[in-house]
Amino acid sequence: MKFAATAALVAVAVSVAALPVRRGVNTSLIVPFGINPGAKDPAGSASCVGINGILIPCSCPPDLASFTDSLNANVAAGHAINNPGIGAAFPEDGSIQSQITRLNAQTVTLQNLHGPGVGCPQAATNWGGVLQKLQAGISENLASPPPPPTPAAPAPPPPPPAAPAAGGVDPALVPQFDVTPGIKDPAGSASCVGINNILIPCSCPPSREEFIASLSANVAAGHAVNNPGVASPFPTDGSPQAAVTRMQSALVALQNLHGPGVGCPAVSTTFSAQLSALQARV
């Protein structure tokens, strides 16, 4: 009896040891973000600077370790955990098509880090340029990069403004998005197309009603409700400086819709171009 029990334990141990061990993706195949996080907007907004000077949330790109964890979970599930209708494959051969498939899985992971369409914009990386090269048949060296440098401490926020009228901000002073939502990426990824054909989550831009409600809440609080360290003034006079301030608060509302740095990228609107034009008049 004692021998039989021992044999059974050995059999169980062998069977457990024989189970396959799930491993993560090959990290040497992960395309680096290609930008340094934490580069503050020199114009003084609460945003940071992404590829080609495009404004992005300062929480983007994420740290490589947490991004890799999310990518591993998505690939293991075969789809984006936070957006199950979108596939996530990560083939490991060296073909151009496999490199495109891996990059698409990374983009899906980036743009759905915190929920469906809630993550970081592609402009928080140089992946748009990498994808264009791959689609042209130019292979990339996809070895993983060294850890990014620690970002500089953010500048202190400006003092909060006086609270606006109870009815919220004047919609006539809220800038237009000037981007049609829902234009699918012609290359077949799960993203949609924003300004200058930069890929954005298909949930962006938000409805104007949702956006104005969020902006009004921020202005009433004197800061971004979802990111209290960022002020949200909304002066109503006709000066160029007031228009710049309103635009900066619109960007803050856009990029913090669902949490700190969790919202829609500036490239889901023409806000960056509008801001540049206004700053030229100040």
C-alpha beads as a LAMMPS data file, in Angstrom:
LAMMPS data file: protein, C-alpha beads

282 atoms
281 bonds

1 atom types
1 bond types

-500.0 500.0 xlo xhi
-500.0 500.0 ylo yhi
-500.0 500.0 zlo zhi

Masses

1 110.0

Atoms # bond

1 1 1 0.000 0.000 0.000
2 1 1 2.832 2.357 0.906
3 1 1 4.533 1.582 -2.428
4 1 1 1.288 2.232 -4.324
5 1 1 0.809 5.610 -2.647
6 1 1 4.404 6.598 -3.415
7 1 1 4.010 5.557 -7.030
8 1 1 0.838 7.609 -7.329
9 1 1 2.599 10.691 -5.964
10 1 1 5.447 10.220 -8.430
11 1 1 2.964 9.872 -11.278
12 1 1 1.216 13.096 -10.278
13 1 1 4.534 14.930 -10.032
14 1 1 5.589 13.706 -13.460
15 1 1 2.266 14.672 -15.028
16 1 1 2.430 18.183 -13.530
17 1 1 6.011 18.619 -14.679
18 1 1 4.983 17.579 -18.168
19 1 1 2.443 20.402 -18.487
20 1 1 3.560 23.069 -20.981
21 1 1 4.806 26.301 -19.430
22 1 1 3.214 29.398 -20.920
23 1 1 5.854 31.950 -21.765
24 1 1 5.592 35.523 -22.862
25 1 1 6.456 36.984 -26.224
26 1 1 10.081 37.147 -27.298
27 1 1 11.022 40.574 -25.946
28 1 1 13.752 40.989 -28.567
29 1 1 10.945 41.197 -31.152
30 1 1 9.098 44.041 -29.415
31 1 1 9.431 47.262 -31.404
32 1 1 10.828 50.021 -29.146
33 1 1 8.649 53.056 -28.490
34 1 1 11.249 55.243 -30.199
35 1 1 10.647 58.376 -28.109
36 1 1 11.664 59.574 -24.666
37 1 1 8.725 60.073 -22.279
38 1 1 8.197 63.199 -20.239
39 1 1 9.294 65.836 -22.780
40 1 1 7.121 68.781 -21.704
41 1 1 5.320 70.958 -24.244
42 1 1 7.508 74.088 -24.589
43 1 1 4.347 76.145 -25.153
44 1 1 3.415 75.476 -21.529
45 1 1 0.380 73.207 -21.890
46 1 1 -0.122 70.233 -19.579
47 1 1 0.787 67.832 -22.396
48 1 1 4.074 66.295 -23.438
49 1 1 5.615 66.051 -26.889
50 1 1 5.406 62.910 -28.998
51 1 1 6.603 62.084 -32.477
52 1 1 6.845 65.035 -34.898
53 1 1 6.036 67.477 -32.080
54 1 1 2.501 66.100 -31.641
55 1 1 1.104 66.619 -28.135
56 1 1 0.436 63.475 -26.102
57 1 1 -0.525 62.703 -22.489
58 1 1 2.543 62.853 -20.234
59 1 1 1.748 59.322 -19.018
60 1 1 2.605 58.051 -22.522
61 1 1 4.334 55.961 -23.618
62 1 1 3.926 53.558 -20.666
63 1 1 6.901 51.906 -18.999
64 1 1 8.201 48.979 -21.044
65 1 1 7.622 46.401 -18.287
66 1 1 3.896 47.133 -17.881
67 1 1 3.467 47.354 -21.657
68 1 1 5.127 43.958 -22.114
69 1 1 2.850 42.459 -19.439
70 1 1 -0.217 43.764 -21.289
71 1 1 1.110 42.528 -24.631
72 1 1 1.793 39.078 -23.145
73 1 1 -1.749 38.883 -21.758
74 1 1 -3.289 39.919 -25.076
75 1 1 -1.223 37.477 -27.135
76 1 1 -1.942 34.636 -24.697
77 1 1 -5.679 35.373 -25.010
78 1 1 -5.493 35.805 -28.786
79 1 1 -7.200 39.189 -28.533
80 1 1 -7.014 42.486 -26.651
81 1 1 -8.101 41.720 -23.079
82 1 1 -9.671 45.177 -22.806
83 1 1 -11.243 45.041 -26.288
84 1 1 -12.014 41.386 -27.079
85 1 1 -13.212 42.019 -30.625
86 1 1 -9.657 42.870 -31.733
87 1 1 -7.199 40.044 -32.389
88 1 1 -3.621 40.055 -31.062
89 1 1 -1.180 37.686 -32.768
90 1 1 2.598 37.700 -32.379
91 1 1 4.267 35.345 -34.892
92 1 1 8.009 35.023 -34.391
93 1 1 9.401 34.394 -37.872
94 1 1 11.352 37.068 -39.716
95 1 1 8.946 37.710 -42.598
96 1 1 7.732 41.233 -43.324
97 1 1 4.111 40.140 -42.825
98 1 1 4.918 38.714 -39.388
99 1 1 6.667 41.946 -38.432
100 1 1 3.556 43.896 -39.488
101 1 1 1.342 41.507 -37.503
102 1 1 3.506 41.923 -34.403
103 1 1 3.485 45.709 -34.740
104 1 1 -0.312 45.697 -35.098
105 1 1 -0.558 43.638 -31.882
106 1 1 1.638 46.195 -30.135
107 1 1 -0.490 49.097 -31.417
108 1 1 -3.676 47.341 -30.275
109 1 1 -2.108 46.829 -26.842
110 1 1 -0.941 50.451 -26.613
111 1 1 -4.324 51.920 -27.562
112 1 1 -6.336 49.622 -25.269
113 1 1 -4.119 49.589 -22.161
114 1 1 -6.841 50.660 -19.738
115 1 1 -10.086 49.826 -21.560
116 1 1 -11.664 49.749 -25.035
117 1 1 -9.861 52.489 -26.952
118 1 1 -8.430 53.866 -23.698
119 1 1 -4.652 53.914 -23.697
120 1 1 -1.866 55.829 -25.429
121 1 1 -1.927 57.232 -28.970
122 1 1 0.340 55.863 -31.676
123 1 1 2.008 59.304 -31.718
124 1 1 3.510 58.350 -28.328
125 1 1 5.796 56.076 -30.389
126 1 1 7.503 56.065 -33.780
127 1 1 5.513 53.005 -34.852
128 1 1 3.677 54.842 -37.636
129 1 1 6.994 55.346 -39.429
130 1 1 8.089 51.769 -38.703
131 1 1 4.820 50.430 -40.134
132 1 1 5.188 52.499 -43.309
133 1 1 8.679 51.069 -43.858
134 1 1 7.453 47.527 -43.313
135 1 1 4.562 48.040 -45.721
136 1 1 7.136 49.255 -48.261
137 1 1 9.053 46.010 -47.752
138 1 1 11.835 47.477 -45.590
139 1 1 12.604 45.244 -42.611
140 1 1 13.453 46.777 -39.239
141 1 1 15.952 45.817 -36.550
142 1 1 13.487 44.982 -33.800
143 1 1 15.793 44.351 -30.858
144 1 1 14.395 45.720 -27.619
145 1 1 15.891 49.070 -26.501
146 1 1 17.526 49.994 -23.203
147 1 1 15.132 51.327 -20.547
148 1 1 14.007 54.905 -21.261
149 1 1 15.501 57.686 -19.140
150 1 1 13.616 58.973 -16.148
151 1 1 11.433 61.909 -17.229
152 1 1 12.054 65.340 -15.808
153 1 1 9.768 66.494 -13.019
154 1 1 6.722 68.325 -14.412
155 1 1 6.409 72.057 -13.958
156 1 1 4.048 73.160 -11.177
157 1 1 0.520 73.882 -12.403
158 1 1 -0.707 77.471 -12.683
159 1 1 -3.097 78.739 -10.002
160 1 1 -6.744 77.737 -10.487
161 1 1 -9.125 80.258 -12.061
162 1 1 -12.425 81.526 -10.744
163 1 1 -15.314 79.109 -11.161
164 1 1 -17.481 79.607 -14.272
165 1 1 -21.221 80.038 -14.375
166 1 1 -23.281 77.044 -13.210
167 1 1 -24.415 76.270 -16.751
168 1 1 -20.946 75.179 -17.862
169 1 1 -18.668 76.635 -20.501
170 1 1 -20.055 78.521 -23.491
171 1 1 -20.200 75.906 -26.297
172 1 1 -19.513 78.664 -28.827
173 1 1 -16.028 79.041 -27.304
174 1 1 -15.248 75.308 -27.385
175 1 1 -13.021 74.442 -30.381
176 1 1 -14.255 72.013 -33.015
177 1 1 -12.537 68.631 -33.398
178 1 1 -12.438 68.945 -37.230
179 1 1 -11.858 65.187 -37.534
180 1 1 -14.511 62.746 -38.707
181 1 1 -14.591 59.811 -36.271
182 1 1 -14.639 56.183 -37.334
183 1 1 -12.475 56.342 -40.490
184 1 1 -10.868 52.889 -40.501
185 1 1 -7.172 52.386 -41.211
186 1 1 -6.965 51.335 -44.896
187 1 1 -4.011 49.075 -44.001
188 1 1 -6.437 46.899 -42.049
189 1 1 -5.329 47.500 -38.455
190 1 1 -7.873 47.887 -35.655
191 1 1 -7.229 51.639 -35.473
192 1 1 -8.840 54.625 -37.157
193 1 1 -7.233 57.568 -38.947
194 1 1 -6.625 60.952 -37.343
195 1 1 -4.829 64.104 -38.468
196 1 1 -2.061 63.528 -41.047
197 1 1 -3.167 59.879 -41.287
198 1 1 -1.809 59.127 -37.802
199 1 1 -3.580 56.133 -36.274
200 1 1 -5.882 56.783 -33.315
201 1 1 -8.326 54.699 -31.254
202 1 1 -11.648 54.382 -33.084
203 1 1 -13.401 55.727 -29.967
204 1 1 -11.761 59.112 -30.659
205 1 1 -12.648 61.892 -30.874
206 1 1 -15.490 61.595 -28.328
207 1 1 -18.968 62.952 -28.936
208 1 1 -19.065 66.743 -28.643
209 1 1 -21.694 66.487 -25.893
210 1 1 -19.504 64.193 -23.772
211 1 1 -16.489 66.408 -24.374
212 1 1 -18.246 69.658 -23.411
213 1 1 -19.647 68.005 -20.275
214 1 1 -16.145 66.875 -19.269
215 1 1 -14.618 70.279 -20.065
216 1 1 -17.354 72.041 -18.074
217 1 1 -16.722 69.779 -15.070
218 1 1 -12.996 70.520 -15.229
219 1 1 -13.518 74.276 -15.469
220 1 1 -16.025 74.223 -12.607
221 1 1 -13.482 72.354 -10.452
222 1 1 -10.618 74.607 -11.552
223 1 1 -8.591 71.582 -12.585
224 1 1 -8.902 68.350 -14.556
225 1 1 -11.308 66.211 -12.522
226 1 1 -9.425 63.076 -13.586
227 1 1 -5.972 64.651 -13.125
228 1 1 -6.230 67.206 -10.295
229 1 1 -2.659 68.484 -10.628
230 1 1 -3.499 70.055 -14.006
231 1 1 -5.343 73.384 -13.942
232 1 1 -8.266 74.058 -16.264
233 1 1 -8.993 77.784 -16.732
234 1 1 -11.449 78.955 -19.384
235 1 1 -11.440 82.756 -19.738
236 1 1 -14.218 84.082 -21.945
237 1 1 -12.783 87.360 -23.264
238 1 1 -11.761 87.776 -26.898
239 1 1 -8.006 88.192 -26.421
240 1 1 -5.553 85.860 -28.193
241 1 1 -4.109 84.805 -24.812
242 1 1 -7.574 83.821 -23.565
243 1 1 -8.102 81.769 -26.728
244 1 1 -4.756 80.003 -26.134
245 1 1 -5.743 79.242 -22.531
246 1 1 -9.113 77.837 -23.608
247 1 1 -7.427 75.628 -26.207
248 1 1 -4.967 74.295 -23.628
249 1 1 -7.856 73.432 -21.309
250 1 1 -9.620 71.706 -24.207
251 1 1 -6.498 69.570 -24.749
252 1 1 -6.371 68.738 -21.034
253 1 1 -10.021 67.642 -21.103
254 1 1 -9.460 65.554 -24.242
255 1 1 -6.394 63.732 -22.912
256 1 1 -7.830 63.047 -19.443
257 1 1 -11.392 62.037 -20.338
258 1 1 -11.315 58.714 -18.496
259 1 1 -8.435 59.055 -16.032
260 1 1 -4.995 60.656 -15.574
261 1 1 -3.581 60.765 -19.093
262 1 1 -6.286 58.366 -20.262
263 1 1 -8.372 59.837 -23.044
264 1 1 -7.938 60.759 -26.698
265 1 1 -4.743 61.986 -28.394
266 1 1 -4.394 65.501 -29.775
267 1 1 -4.174 64.007 -33.287
268 1 1 -7.819 62.935 -33.044
269 1 1 -8.511 66.672 -33.489
270 1 1 -6.935 69.735 -35.092
271 1 1 -6.344 71.231 -31.623
272 1 1 -2.532 71.291 -32.011
273 1 1 -2.697 73.246 -35.274
274 1 1 -5.331 75.591 -33.831
275 1 1 -3.132 76.156 -30.765
276 1 1 -0.070 76.929 -32.905
277 1 1 -2.066 79.459 -34.933
278 1 1 -3.342 81.134 -31.764
279 1 1 0.115 81.257 -30.170
280 1 1 1.429 83.030 -33.270
281 1 1 -1.017 85.864 -32.525
282 1 1 -0.072 86.329 -28.864

Bonds

1 1 1 2
2 1 2 3
3 1 3 4
4 1 4 5
5 1 5 6
6 1 6 7
7 1 7 8
8 1 8 9
9 1 9 10
10 1 10 11
11 1 11 12
12 1 12 13
13 1 13 14
14 1 14 15
15 1 15 16
16 1 16 17
17 1 17 18
18 1 18 19
19 1 19 20
20 1 20 21
21 1 21 22
22 1 22 23
23 1 23 24
24 1 24 25
25 1 25 26
26 1 26 27
27 1 27 28
28 1 28 29
29 1 29 30
30 1 30 31
31 1 31 32
32 1 32 33
33 1 33 34
34 1 34 35
35 1 35 36
36 1 36 37
37 1 37 38
38 1 38 39
39 1 39 40
40 1 40 41
41 1 41 42
42 1 42 43
43 1 43 44
44 1 44 45
45 1 45 46
46 1 46 47
47 1 47 48
48 1 48 49
49 1 49 50
50 1 50 51
51 1 51 52
52 1 52 53
53 1 53 54
54 1 54 55
55 1 55 56
56 1 56 57
57 1 57 58
58 1 58 59
59 1 59 60
60 1 60 61
61 1 61 62
62 1 62 63
63 1 63 64
64 1 64 65
65 1 65 66
66 1 66 67
67 1 67 68
68 1 68 69
69 1 69 70
70 1 70 71
71 1 71 72
72 1 72 73
73 1 73 74
74 1 74 75
75 1 75 76
76 1 76 77
77 1 77 78
78 1 78 79
79 1 79 80
80 1 80 81
81 1 81 82
82 1 82 83
83 1 83 84
84 1 84 85
85 1 85 86
86 1 86 87
87 1 87 88
88 1 88 89
89 1 89 90
90 1 90 91
91 1 91 92
92 1 92 93
93 1 93 94
94 1 94 95
95 1 95 96
96 1 96 97
97 1 97 98
98 1 98 99
99 1 99 100
100 1 100 101
101 1 101 102
102 1 102 103
103 1 103 104
104 1 104 105
105 1 105 106
106 1 106 107
107 1 107 108
108 1 108 109
109 1 109 110
110 1 110 111
111 1 111 112
112 1 112 113
113 1 113 114
114 1 114 115
115 1 115 116
116 1 116 117
117 1 117 118
118 1 118 119
119 1 119 120
120 1 120 121
121 1 121 122
122 1 122 123
123 1 123 124
124 1 124 125
125 1 125 126
126 1 126 127
127 1 127 128
128 1 128 129
129 1 129 130
130 1 130 131
131 1 131 132
132 1 132 133
133 1 133 134
134 1 134 135
135 1 135 136
136 1 136 137
137 1 137 138
138 1 138 139
139 1 139 140
140 1 140 141
141 1 141 142
142 1 142 143
143 1 143 144
144 1 144 145
145 1 145 146
146 1 146 147
147 1 147 148
148 1 148 149
149 1 149 150
150 1 150 151
151 1 151 152
152 1 152 153
153 1 153 154
154 1 154 155
155 1 155 156
156 1 156 157
157 1 157 158
158 1 158 159
159 1 159 160
160 1 160 161
161 1 161 162
162 1 162 163
163 1 163 164
164 1 164 165
165 1 165 166
166 1 166 167
167 1 167 168
168 1 168 169
169 1 169 170
170 1 170 171
171 1 171 172
172 1 172 173
173 1 173 174
174 1 174 175
175 1 175 176
176 1 176 177
177 1 177 178
178 1 178 179
179 1 179 180
180 1 180 181
181 1 181 182
182 1 182 183
183 1 183 184
184 1 184 185
185 1 185 186
186 1 186 187
187 1 187 188
188 1 188 189
189 1 189 190
190 1 190 191
191 1 191 192
192 1 192 193
193 1 193 194
194 1 194 195
195 1 195 196
196 1 196 197
197 1 197 198
198 1 198 199
199 1 199 200
200 1 200 201
201 1 201 202
202 1 202 203
203 1 203 204
204 1 204 205
205 1 205 206
206 1 206 207
207 1 207 208
208 1 208 209
209 1 209 210
210 1 210 211
211 1 211 212
212 1 212 213
213 1 213 214
214 1 214 215
215 1 215 216
216 1 216 217
217 1 217 218
218 1 218 219
219 1 219 220
220 1 220 221
221 1 221 222
222 1 222 223
223 1 223 224
224 1 224 225
225 1 225 226
226 1 226 227
227 1 227 228
228 1 228 229
229 1 229 230
230 1 230 231
231 1 231 232
232 1 232 233
233 1 233 234
234 1 234 235
235 1 235 236
236 1 236 237
237 1 237 238
238 1 238 239
239 1 239 240
240 1 240 241
241 1 241 242
242 1 242 243
243 1 243 244
244 1 244 245
245 1 245 246
246 1 246 247
247 1 247 248
248 1 248 249
249 1 249 250
250 1 250 251
251 1 251 252
252 1 252 253
253 1 253 254
254 1 254 255
255 1 255 256
256 1 256 257
257 1 257 258
258 1 258 259
259 1 259 260
260 1 260 261
261 1 261 262
262 1 262 263
263 1 263 264
264 1 264 265
265 1 265 266
266 1 266 267
267 1 267 268
268 1 268 269
269 1 269 270
270 1 270 271
271 1 271 272
272 1 272 273
273 1 273 274
274 1 274 275
275 1 275 276
276 1 276 277
277 1 277 278
278 1 278 279
279 1 279 280
280 1 280 281
281 1 281 282
